[in-house]
Amino acid sequence: MSNGPSSTKYSSYPKAEAQYQQIIQNPDFFLQKLRAFHAFYGTNFRVPIVGGSSLDLHQLFIEVTTRGGIEKVIKERRWKEIIAAFNFPTSITSASFVLRKYYLSLLYHFEQVYYFQKEEPSVIAAGQTLSYGDDDGAASERLSANSNLGDGSLISGTIDGKFDDGYLVTMKVGSEVLKGVLYHTCPEQDAYQSRSTSDEPVHLNRRKNHTAVKDPAHPKRNRSGYTFFFAEQYQILRPSYHGQERAISKKIGHLWSNLTEAEKQVYQEKGLRDKERYKAEMLEYKSSQQVQG
């Protein structure tokens, strides 16, 4: 059982191919790198559908990393802030559960490489769980550990849900209830790891197969309010933080967190206008494609 999002598949990480600020400034570039990251490991990547619409993984990544990453968000109980950034339909009553589930399965390791710039997964102590449970319980918003467990200890639990790479589970250890992720392991994982150390360009070929040719006429994806704010502040801070890209990103995240709701609204409205621009251009683009077809 995996105690949190890490698994044997990720025994080491590929080197980041871009700076963090490049990733968050361009949604298309973000998706390109995220797809390549999953293709590197041979994992099945699909953009999830939530409430009838594609989940904006770019926005989710920004909202979490500007608050210090997934583990800090969970520890400081900040999921409600993140949910507020999404216009989910009222029919979704477990938004925090859904966002955490997809972040852990699709973005956690990507975060470790492109935000924390790690070269290998962190080692999580035995019995420790990165929880994704509901906001109502205190235990669901912290990294909980039970130091009384030893190797070979038996624990019981239930499967709460299933996704491509495994299961969402609830485990009971004594009087403590832990929630986490149970990942599939398969023989192909060892094959991927052994290939990565060989001289054969296996991953390079795989990545090329997953990279589609970009149509120059395709409309530029819309940017979020935070992306507009980031671009503005980046130009201001860059001269004072030359070569310190991560420091700039953290500084901008801190500045954003300290804005009032009215100040944030200025940028959110820019994001909404850009979203409408993208929708209109996409309608025109699709119409032109149908005419050409």
C-alpha positions, -999 to 999 in steps of 0.1 A, spaced: 0 0 0 13 35 -9 12 59 20 3 90 0 8 98 -37 43 83 -41 48 49 -56 76 27 -68 70 39 -103 85 73 -93 118 61 -79 135 90 -96 123 121 -115 131 134 -149 148 168 -150 124 198 -153 124 211 -189 111 246 -180 110 271 -152 80 273 -129 70 307 -141 69 295 -177 47 266 -167 21 288 -150 21 316 -175 10 295 -205 -18 269 -201 -10 252 -234 27 249 -225 17 236 -191 -5 208 -206 23 200 -231 48 194 -203 22 176 -181 14 152 -209 51 146 -216 57 140 -179 30 113 -178 42 99 -211 77 96 -197 64 71 -171 39 55 -195 9 65 -173 -25 70 -187 -32 107 -188 -67 122 -195 -81 156 -184 -109 147 -159 -145 158 -164 -160 175 -134 -196 188 -134 -198 182 -171 -167 203 -180 -130 196 -183 -112 203 -151 -88 232 -155 -56 214 -143 -35 245 -150 -56 266 -126 -56 238 -100 -18 236 -102 -15 274 -98 -39 276 -69 -21 248 -50 15 258 -57 10 295 -49 -1 283 -15 31 263 -10 22 230 -25 -3 202 -18 11 191 16 10 227 29 -25 232 16 -37 201 34 -19 209 66 -32 245 67 -67 235 57 -69 258 26 -90 238 2 -120 261 6 -99 289 -8 -90 268 -38 -126 256 -44 -137 292 -45 -115 298 -76 -136 273 -95 -171 279 -107 -184 244 -99 -221 237 -102 -240 234 -70 -246 197 -77 -210 190 -68 -211 185 -30 -176 170 -25 -154 195 -45 -125 193 -21 -124 155 -23 -126 156 -61 -98 182 -65 -75 164 -41 -81 131 -58 -71 145 -92 -42 165 -78 -27 135 -61 -31 113 -92 -22 138 -119 -2 167 -105 16 157 -73 48 144 -89 47 171 -115 46 196 -86 76 180 -70 97 185 -102 84 218 -116 77 237 -83 100 221 -57 127 211 -84 132 177 -68 152 150 -85 135 121 -66 104 116 -44 105 125 -7 107 95 16 75 93 37 79 77 71 62 44 78 26 48 87 23 83 74 -5 93 52 -12 123 29 -49 126 35 -74 138 10 -105 135 32 -134 159 37 -129 193 53 -152 185 82 -128 163 101 -95 176 116 -78 144 108 -86 149 71 -65 181 69 -32 170 83 -4 145 78 -12 119 103 11 92 115 8 62 139 42 54 153 29 22 170 26 3 137 54 -21 128 62 -40 97 37 -67 90 9 -51 111 -26 -59 99 -50 -30 92 -85 -30 77 -102 -5 54 -127 2 26 -124 14 -10 -140 48 -14 -134 52 -51 -114 40 -81 -93 59 -107 -69 48 -134 -39 42 -113 -55 27 -82 -80 33 -54 -91 59 -28 -92 41 5 -102 47 42 -81 27 67 -89 22 104 -58 19 127 -70 15 163 -92 45 170 -77 66 141 -92 68 106 -68 75 78 -76 83 42 -51 78 13 -43 65 -21 -37 28 -30 -17 25 -62 -16 -4 -87 19 -19 -93 26 -39 -124 56 -56 -141 57 -28 -167 70 -4 -141 103 -22 -137 106 -22 -175 102 15 -177 127 21 -149 153 -2 -165 148 15 -199 153 49 -184 189 40 -175 198 25 -209 211 42 -239 180 36 -260 159 67 -266 127 49 -255 111 78 -236 121 103 -263 102 83 -289 72 79 -266 71 116 -259 72 124 -296 42 101 -302 22 120 -275 30 154 -289 5 167 -314 14 192 -341 1 226 -331 -22 244 -356 -9 280 -358 -45 291 -365 -57 276 -332 -68 303 -307 -45 311 -278 -59 296 -246 -73 319 -220 -54 330 -190 -66 331 -154 -67 362 -133 -37 350 -113 -18 345 -146 -24 382 -155 -12 392 -120 18 370 -122 29 384 -156 26 420 -143 45 414 -111 71 393 -128 82 422 -150 84 444 -119 104 419 -97 127 404 -123 154 431 -122 157 427 -84 157 389 -84 179 382 -114 182 344 -119 161 336 -88 130 323 -106 117 303 -77 121 333 -53 102 355 -77 74 329 -79 71 326 -41 71 364 -38 43 368 -63 23 341 -46 27 359 -13 17 392 -29 -14 376 -44 -24 361 -10 -22 395 6 -45 412 -20 -80 421 -9 -109 405 -26 -116 438 -44 -80 439 -57 -81 403 -68 -114 410 -86 -96 434 -110 -75 405 -123 -103 379 -121 -124 401 -144 -95 402 -168 -94 364 -167 -132 362 -173 -129 386 -203 -101 365 -217 -122 334 -212 -150 349 -232 -125 359 -259 -112 323 -261 -148 309 -263 -156 333 -292 -124 326 -311 -129 288 -306 -164 290 -321 -151 308 -351 -121 284 -354 -144 253 -352 -167 268 -378 -138 275 -402 -126 239 -397 -160 226 -406 -160 247 -438 -126 235 -448 -136 199 -441 
